[in-house]
Amino acid sequence: MSEQILIVDDESSILEALKGILEDEGYTCTLCSSANQAIELLEEEALDYYSAALVDIWMPGMDGLELVDWLRENGFLMPVVVMSGHGTIETAVKATKKGAYDFIEKPLSLEKVLLILKHALGEVALRRENQELKRRAEFSDTEIIGQSAAIKGVLEQIDQAAPSDGWVLIRGENGTGKELVAKQIHLKSRRKDKPFVALNCAAIPDDLIETELFGLEKGAFKGATKRKLGKFDLAHGGTLFLDEIGDMSLKTQAKILRVLQEQKFERVGGTETHQVDVRVITASNKDLNEEIAKGKFRDDLYYRLNVIPIEVPPLRDRAEDIPILINFFIDQFTYSGDFAKKEIGTEALASMSRYHWPGNIRELKNIVERMVIMVKEPVIEIKHVPPVVRLSNAEVMQVGDLPSQLEPAMAKFEAQFLHSSLLKNSWNLDQTAEKLGLERQTLIDKIKQYSIMVPNR
């Protein structure tokens, strides 16, 4: 995708001359003969659609300086180079005070136009780079922690997959760290300086997911008053991570398949084809072969996505990493949350290491964070470990660990059973209640009764 340049001038000869020279340099130009026409166009566009604008000052109706005001008032940040055949120092100063990037006198020197535009776009690139550095700071806690053979195998696969542009399909239960794997592949690839854009397909309604992926044109449907860029636009040159791909509708799957094959797409409500350079990494907690058998997933898309398969193991299959992860999260939360340094006691650590962690690393991280926040003592002891963890599967059968009275013993078991069921159903209350044969409100009452912490969704 080349840089988009907006040119606004009431002289057609100027418009055509600038268009010719800029397109020869590889830019894409949009021409407007008045400020009002430019505003009508911009009202349909995303704020970052145009990389720069060349604007004449003296035009009938709204002049160029008023257009600069309108651009800034409406959040358009692209550099604006103003042009005038009646240039004075006063006009140039006024233009720059209003936010113009630079001022060029007419008759135009095309070499000067190109030079100023190059400098302006250089500043745009620098701003994007700064935004990217801020975004990459979000990757600072994406290190994959562990020393087990299972996780070392995953790290080896990441190192092998990263240098290529092959599609990657990551499989694993909820909470195992599939997005971390995708981010590590991106950070070790040749695309690491370009965007990493993620979309959870399960979190977007079917009627909106195509808009999220491909963007939309103004008027695509009622309420679509502006053009919107989609995830494929935003990820151009970089990586697009589609999480829970198994929840995508068959209709959208067909469109994704076309993009993978041709690297082209149309926005919703549009007919123009857009070329894009994106590496797609997908993930699913479902068995896609089973989904194919049910007719819910396209086999041709599966074969296209499954070029490099990576299986992320559940935490129970890498139990030797649990103490390492616990200490890592304790350090992370005490440093980032300004809490006093804490340690975990031997008995507490052993209890947490025995737990089967149906919610995997996400559950472990949430519980460690809770203990760091709530425990006032410098050492986290066994008494501080949540009952559902202390009462692990291996310990339930040991009568000596249960209360001596039947009623409290049953309550402890029920609390653990409900917690485990909620985790298996990804904290979906309706689904959990249905599988347990309970009314939804009854389940909610029991969650409150046993103080089960339900994560925000």
N, C-alpha and C positions, 0 to 999 in steps of 0.2 A: 504494500500500500504506500503510494507516494504521498508527500506532504500536500495538504489541501490549502490553496491560497485563494482568498476572496479579494476581488478587485472591484472597486466602486468608483465610477467616473461617468460623467454625462457626455463625454466625447467618445464616440464609437471607435475612432482611429486609435485613441490611446488604449482602449480596452483590447483591441485586436493586436496591437503592437506588443503590449505587455504579455498577453496570452501566448503569442507566438514565441517570444524569447524565453518565457518561464517554462513552457511545455517542452521546449528544446533542451532545457536543463533538467527535465525529469519531474517537474512539479505538475500537479493537477489544478486547473484554474476554474473558478466560478465567477461569471461576470454579472455585474448589476449596473444599471444606468442611472440609479438614483439611490439616495439614502433610504427612502421609504421602501423601495424594492428590496434593498439589502435587509431591512428589518423584517419584512414579510418572510424572507428566506430564513433568516436566523431564528425566528420564532419557531421554526420547524426542526431546528438542528440541536444536537447535543452541544453543551457548552464547550467541549474540547474537540469538536469536529474539525474546525479550521485551525491550521497551524499559525497563520499570519494573515494580515489584511493590508492592502494598499488602498488608501482612501483619498479622493480629491477633496479639497476644502470647499472650493467655490462651485456649488451645484444649485440648480433651482429647487425651491422648497427647503427642506431640511439640509443644512450644509454639513460638511465633513466633521467639523468640531462638535456639532450637536450629535452626530452619529457616534463619535468617540465617547461622549458623555453617556449616551444610551447603552453602549457596549459595556462600559464599566458598571453602570447602575444595574445591569441585568446579569452580571456575573461572568461575562466573556473575558478571558484573561489573555487571549492571543495578542502578540505584539502588533500594533497598528502603525504603519508608516504613512504619514500624510503627505500629499502632493499639492503644489499650488503654482500657478503661473504668475501670481501677484505676491510673491513671497517677500516678507519683511522679517527683521529680527523679532519684532513684537509678535508677529503671527506664529513664528517658530517657538518662541518662549511660551506663548499661550497654549499651543498644541501640546507641548511636552508637560506643561503643568496639568493638563487635563488627562494625561496618561498615555499620550502618543509615544511610540518608541523612538521615532526620528522624523525628520522633515526633509523633503526633497523638492527643489525648485524645478519648474518646467521652463524650457523644454527639457525633457528627461534625458539623462545620460543612462542608457541601459546598463552600462558597466557598473555605474554607481548603484543603480537599483538592485542589481544582482549582489553586489558586495554588502549593501545594507541588509538585504533580505537574508543573506547567508549569516551575517552576525546576529540578526534577530532570531533566526531559527537555531543558531548555536545556543542562545540563551534559553530558548524553549527546551532544547535537548538537555541543557544543564539543569533546568527546573525538573524535567522528567527524571533525570538521574538522581537528583536529591530526593524526589518522591520515592524512587526505587530503593535508595539507600534506607529511607525510613521504613519502607515496606520490608526490606530484607532484615531490618532489625527485629522484625516480628519472627524471623526464622531462628533467632538466637537460642531458643529453647527447643529446637527441633532435633537435637542430638538423640540418636537411638541408643538407649542405655542397656547394657547387659553383656555378660561373658559366656552365656550358655552356648552350646553347639548349635541349638536351633536358631538363635538370633544371629550368630556369626554367619550361618548359612544365608540368612536374609541379606546381611551386609555385603556378602560376596556377590549375591545376585544384583544388588543395587549398583555395585562397582562395575559389573559387566554390562548392565543395561544402560547406564547413564550416558556413555559417549555416543550411543546410536540415537536414531530418531524413531526406532521401532515402537509401536504401540505397546503399552504395558497394561496388563489386567491383574489387579491386586485382590486377592481373596483373603477373607479373615472374618472372625466374629466381631460384633460390635465392641468397640473399646480397645482393640488390639493395637491400634496405631497405624492404620492404613494410610491416613493422610500424611503422617510423618515419613513413611516410605516414599510417597509421591514427592514430597518436598525435597527429600534427600536426593532422589533421582534428578530433580530439576537443578539443585544446587551443584551437582557434580557433572552437569551436562554443559554443552557449548551454549546453551540458552540461559545460563545462570544470571546473566545481566539483563535479561528481558523479563516480562511479567510472569508471575505464577498466579493463575486465576482459578479459584475453586468454586464448584457448585454442587450442593447436595440435592440430587434429583428427587429424593424422597420428601424433601421439605418444601418443594414447589408444586402447587396444584397443576394438574394436567393442562388446564386451559391457559396457564401462564408460562409454562416451561419453554415453549418455543420462543416467546418474547425474550426470556432471560438468555437463551442461548444465541439467538440470531438477531436480536434487536427488532425495532419496528419503525415503520415510516409514519409520518403524520397522517391521520385519518384512517389508519388501519382498522380501528374500531372506535366506538363512541368513547370519548375521553382521551383519545390519543392525540394530544395537541402539539406534540413535538416528536421529532425523530429521536429514537433512543438507541444507543449502541449496545449490542449484546456481548456475551462472554467471549464469543469468537473474535469480535472486533478488539476487545480489551486485551486478549491474550496474544494478539498478533506478534509473531517473532518468538514467543515464549511457550509456556506450557499451560494447557487447560486440564484441570483435574475434575473429573465427573464422578462424584461419590454416589454410591448406591445406584449404579446404572441399571440394576435389575428392576427398579421401580419406575423406569421410564416407559411411557406408552409406546405401543407398536408404531403409531403414526410418527412420533418423534424419532424413534429408532431408525426408521427409513430415511429421515432427513439427515440424521447423524452419519449414517452409512454413506450417503452421497458426499458429504463434506470430507469424510475420511478418504474416499476414492478420488475426488476431484480437487479438494482443497478450495472449493467454491461454495457460496451460499447466497440466498436472498433473504432480506429482512422481511418480517411479517408485514403484509400489505404492500410489498414492493415487487418490482420486476427486474431491477438492476442486479446483475450478478457481481459479487465481490470476491476477489481473490484473497486468500489468507494463508499464512504460514504458521501453523500451530501444531505442536506435538500434543497428542491426547493421551492422558493416563486415566484409566478408569478403575473403580473399585466396587466390590459387592460383598455383602455378608450372606448372599443367597447362593445356592448351587445353581449356576446358570444352565447347566445341562438339564436339571430338573425343570427349570423354567421353560426351556425349549420344548421339552416333552409335554408340558402343559399348554403349549401354544402361546406363552406370555413373553417369549424372547426370540428374536430372529436368529436363526442359526448362522446366516451369512454375516451378520454383525458380530456375533460371538467369535467366529473364526478370524474376522478382521482385527478384533480387539486383542485376541489372545495370542499375539505374536510372542510376547515375553510374559509368561505367567509367574507371579510371585505369591507364595502362600505365607501369610503372617501367622505365626503360631499363637494359640491362646496362652495366657499367663500360666495356666496350670501345667502346660507342657514345657515351661522354662522356669520351674520353681526356684532354681538356684539363683535366678536374677532378682527374686523378690526382695531380699535384704539390700541389694545394691540399689534398687529402685526406691525403696523406702528411705534410705539415707540420702539419696539424691533429691527426692521431693522435700524432705525435711530441710535440707540446705537451701533449696530453691525458695521455699515459702518463708523461711526465717530471714533470708537476705532481702527478698523482694517486698515482703510485707512488714518489715521493720519490727519483727517479733524477736524476743530473746532466743538465743541459741538453745536448741533442745537436742537431747539424745534419746534413743529408744532403748528401753531395758531389754535384757536377754529374754525374759519370759514373754514379754509383749512381742518381741521380734519373732520368737519361735511360734507363737500362736498365729501371728499374721502370715508366717511362711507356710503353715499347715492349711490355711484356708484355701478353698478351691477357686475363689475369685471369678464367679460367673460373669461379672461386669468387666473383667480383665483390667488393663492398666488404668482405664478411666475411673473405675470403681476404686482402685487402690489409691490413685492420686486424690480423689475427692475425700476419702477417709483420712489420709495423711494430712491434708489441708485442714480438715475439721479438728483433728487432734492438735495440730500446731496452734490453731487459733484458740481452742477452748481449754487446753491444759495449761495451768499456771506454773506447775512445777518444772524444773529443768530437765527431768527425766520422765519420759512417757512410759508408764508402767502398765501391767496387764489390766489393772482396773480401769484404765483409760480407753482401752480398746473396745469398740462397740460390741455389744453382746452377740450380734449376728455373726461377727467375725470370730469372737472367742468360741462360740458354739459351732465350730466347723463340723463338716460332715463326719470327720473321723472321731470327733469328741462327743457327738450326739448320743452314740450308743453306749457311752461310758456313764453308767447310772450315778457313779460317785460325783460326777461333775454337775449333775442336775439338782435342783432344790429337792428337799426331802418330801415335800408335800406335792400331791398330784396336780393341783390347780396351777401353782406357779411353774411347775415343770412343763405342763402342757402349754402355758402361755409363752414360755421361752421357745419351745419348739415351733409354735404357731408363728411367732415373730420372725424366726429364721426362715421358715417355709414361705411366708408371704414375701419376704425380701428376695429370696432366691427366685420365686415365681415372677416378681416384677422385673428383675434383671433379665430373666430368660425372654421376657416379652418386651424388652427395650423400654420399660417403664410406661407402656401403653396400658392405661387403666381399664379401658373397655375390653381390650383383648385379654388381659389378665383375669378380670372378673368373669368373663365368659368361660375361660378355660378352667377356672376354679369352681364354677357353678354358683357364683355369688352375684348379688345385685351390685351395681357400681357404687351406690351410696354405702352399702355394707363394707365394701373394700376400703372406701375412703375413711370410714369410721375406724376400721381396724388399723389403718396406716397412722391415724392420729393417736389411737390408743397405745400403739407400740413405739411411737415417736420415730417412725421410719422416715429417713430423709429422702425425699423424692427430688432428683435434680431438675433444674429448670430446663425446659425443652423449647 
